[in-house]
Amino acid sequence: MGAPKAQIPLFHIDLLVGDDKRPKYSSSAKEVVSSILTIFEQGIRSLQEINQVEQKLLPHLFKTNAKMYLKATVKPELRPEDPNPDDKRELPDEHLWVYEEYLKLRDCVMKIIDPLDDYIATYARFQKEYDFDPEKEIASYEDPEEWPEVDVLRSSITFHKAEEKRLQGEIPEEIICSVFKISTKVIRDMLAAKHAKLAQA
């Protein structure tokens, strides 16, 4: 029986910043759902590839050399229709249970990814850090005649060093959310580095 090949990014999801200056997961939560459902379907299909042992052990009993497989269940593409209640001889589709289990799995996985959206929304409070452009502020000091007073400059350096330290302490390196481990080191270091760069410059 062939092993499922799909990989599930369950335990490590990075936070990245895109062109819109908003944090994003390196792997889409919907991709996680799709990967798990794909593995379920691949597992069902793999059951249909199990050879009959009798044909291998007792080949002289079979008139054909065509491979024969064990009878296995399949997942219907659509939900099978319920039998006619007026027809006592009509039975439910034998594969209905597989389809229903597939739906249960899908609904369960959808629930465990919901907290990911809730967690990433908490990063909205760092909007001013996303918008902050240290290069632009550094450029404002290029003209020596427009330099601020020493005390003002010292105060600005102290402020940005404090902001760097605050962000390093406020944003964890990683966090467990639902069944996922989220690495937040990328966005933490990126935001803190803005203040560090300006203070050093």
ZAMARGU-4260 file (C-alpha; in steps of 0.2 Angstrom, whole numbers, plus 5000, padded with zeros to 4 digits):
<rodrens>
0) 5000/5000/5000 | 5007/5017/4995 | 5010/5029/5009 | 5002/5047/5007 | 5014/5059/4999
5) 5006/5076/5005 | 5015/5085/5019 | 5005/5095/5032 | 5013/5112/5038 | 5005/5109/5056
10) 5018/5114/5068 | 5027/5129/5061 | 5020/5144/5053 | 5030/5160/5051 | 5023/5178/5051
15) 5029/5188/5036 | 5026/5206/5030 | 5020/5208/5012 | 5019/5223/5001 | 5004/5229/5010
20) 5014/5230/5026 | 5003/5218/5035 | 5009/5202/5043 | 5004/5186/5034 | 5007/5167/5038
25) 5020/5159/5027 | 5008/5145/5024 | 4989/5148/5021 | 4978/5140/5034 | 4967/5135/5020
30) 4982/5125/5013 | 4982/5116/5029 | 4964/5110/5027 | 4967/5105/5009 | 4983/5095/5014
35) 4974/5085/5027 | 4959/5082/5016 | 4970/5076/5002 | 4979/5064/5014 | 4962/5057/5019
40) 4957/5054/5000 | 4974/5047/4996 | 4973/5035/5011 | 4956/5029/5004 | 4963/5026/4987
45) 4978/5017/4994 | 4966/5004/5001 | 4960/5000/4983 | 4978/4995/4978 | 4980/4981/4990
50) 4983/4965/4980 | 4973/4949/4984 | 4985/4937/4993 | 4977/4922/4986 | 4982/4927/4968
55) 5000/4928/4973 | 5001/4912/4984 | 4990/4901/4973 | 4992/4908/4955 | 4986/4891/4948
60) 4969/4894/4954 | 4966/4909/4944 | 4963/4909/4925 | 4970/4926/4922 | 4986/4935/4926
65) 4977/4952/4928 | 4980/4959/4945 | 4966/4957/4957 | 4963/4969/4972 | 4954/4967/4988
70) 4937/4975/4989 | 4939/4992/4997 | 4928/5007/5001 | 4928/5023/4990 | 4924/5041/4994
75) 4910/5047/4983 | 4913/5064/4975 | 4895/5069/4980 | 4884/5064/4995 | 4875/5048/4989
80) 4856/5050/4989 | 4846/5042/5003 | 4836/5027/4999 | 4818/5028/4995 | 4809/5026/5012
85) 4794/5017/5002 | 4805/5004/4995 | 4810/4992/5009 | 4822/4983/4997 | 4833/4998/4993
90) 4848/5000/5005 | 4858/5015/5009 | 4874/5018/4999 | 4888/5007/5006 | 4900/5021/5004
95) 4890/5035/5013 | 4899/5033/5029 | 4916/5038/5021 | 4908/5053/5013 | 4901/5058/5030
100) 4918/5055/5039 | 4926/5066/5026 | 4914/5080/5030 | 4917/5078/5049 | 4936/5079/5046
105) 4934/5095/5036 | 4923/5103/5049 | 4935/5099/5063 | 4950/5105/5054 | 4941/5121/5049
110) 4938/5124/5068 | 4956/5122/5073 | 4962/5135/5060 | 4950/5148/5066 | 4961/5154/5080
115) 4975/5158/5068 | 4965/5172/5061 | 4961/5178/5078 | 4979/5178/5083 | 4986/5187/5068
120) 4973/5201/5071 | 4982/5205/5087 | 4996/5212/5077 | 4986/5227/5071 | 4992/5237/5086
125) 5009/5237/5078 | 5003/5247/5063 | 5014/5262/5067 | 5029/5251/5067 | 5024/5244/5050
130) 5023/5261/5043 | 5038/5268/5051 | 5052/5271/5038 | 5069/5273/5046 | 5077/5278/5030
135) 5066/5292/5028 | 5070/5299/5045 | 5089/5296/5043 | 5087/5307/5026 | 5080/5321/5037
140) 5097/5323/5046 | 5108/5324/5030 | 5108/5343/5031 | 5119/5348/5046 | 5111/5365/5047
145) 5094/5357/5051 | 5101/5345/5064 | 5091/5346/5080 | 5099/5351/5097 | 5110/5339/5105
150) 5097/5335/5119 | 5084/5332/5106 | 5095/5321/5097 | 5100/5311/5112 | 5082/5310/5117
155) 5077/5303/5100 | 5091/5290/5101 | 5086/5285/5119 | 5068/5283/5113 | 5072/5272/5098
160) 5083/5261/5109 | 5069/5259/5121 | 5057/5255/5107 | 5068/5241/5100 | 5069/5234/5118
165) 5050/5235/5120 | 5047/5226/5104 | 5059/5212/5108 | 5050/5209/5124 | 5032/5212/5118
170) 5033/5200/5103 | 5038/5182/5108 | 5049/5172/5097 | 5036/5158/5095 | 5019/5154/5102
175) 5007/5139/5102 | 4990/5144/5094 | 4977/5130/5093 | 4987/5115/5086 | 5000/5126/5077
180) 5017/5132/5083 | 5019/5150/5076 | 5036/5157/5073 | 5035/5176/5076 | 5054/5179/5076
185) 5054/5186/5058 | 5042/5200/5062 | 5049/5204/5079 | 5066/5206/5073 | 5061/5216/5057
190) 5051/5229/5068 | 5064/5230/5081 | 5078/5232/5068 | 5070/5248/5062 | 5072/5257/5078
195) 5090/5249/5081 | 5095/5255/5063 | 5089/5273/5067 | 5097/5274/5084 | 5114/5268/5077
200) 5113/5280/5062
</rodrens>
